[in-house]
């Protein structure tokens, strides 16, 4: 069974390879479900690792229905990461009805041509996972990362097994909540790949944080944050 480790830093990626991972899914901000990592992080990981590196392309946290500008950024990131030499792309796009955005998904695959393509856990938001899996197989997705439509693989295990039984040319890769207690059962049920972070929390500072840089009002799965032109104009008018 292939072991994919979700790594959020150069240090984590190097640790994962040394510990025996088969490949890396590189991202930033695990606490937000992962977003696209920086150019510098991707380059350094590629320079220092010998195992395949797949890169998450997700321009922001929240939902998976993107504006035209956000989608442009995704395509640009894929082109740049491909040129840098990554082995795979991890991405996913839905429409407003919680269905696969087929046209945009096909475009992502077109730009990713020659790379392994994983449709990520946007799959777990879909209304009909069965028909959606068939669509993803038809457009050429290599792997689907999913928790079985639930918060973790334990809760979604029955659907995971069903999807694994009907798969064709697409690998079902369980992810979210994979741990020491369930990973053997995942292998026993015939899954070809598994995804987890294998992470721990470590203290990052020797001093008390004087001012918080985390703002909860910018974080939400039903909202996104953009600049307000009128507010900016009004603010500027007060100082010019």
Secondary structure, DSSP 8 states (H G I E B T S, - for coil): -EEEEEE-SHHHHHHHHHHT-SEEEE-B-GGGT-B---HHHHHHHHHH--SEEEEE--SSSS-S---HHHHHHHHHHHHHHHHHT-SEEEE--B-TTSSB-HHHHHHHHHHTTTSEEEE-GGGGG-S-HHHHHHHHHHHT--EEEE-SSSSSTTTTHHHHHHHHHH-SSSEEEEESS--TTTHHHHHHTT-SEEEE---------SS--SS----GGG--TT------HHHHHHHHHTT-
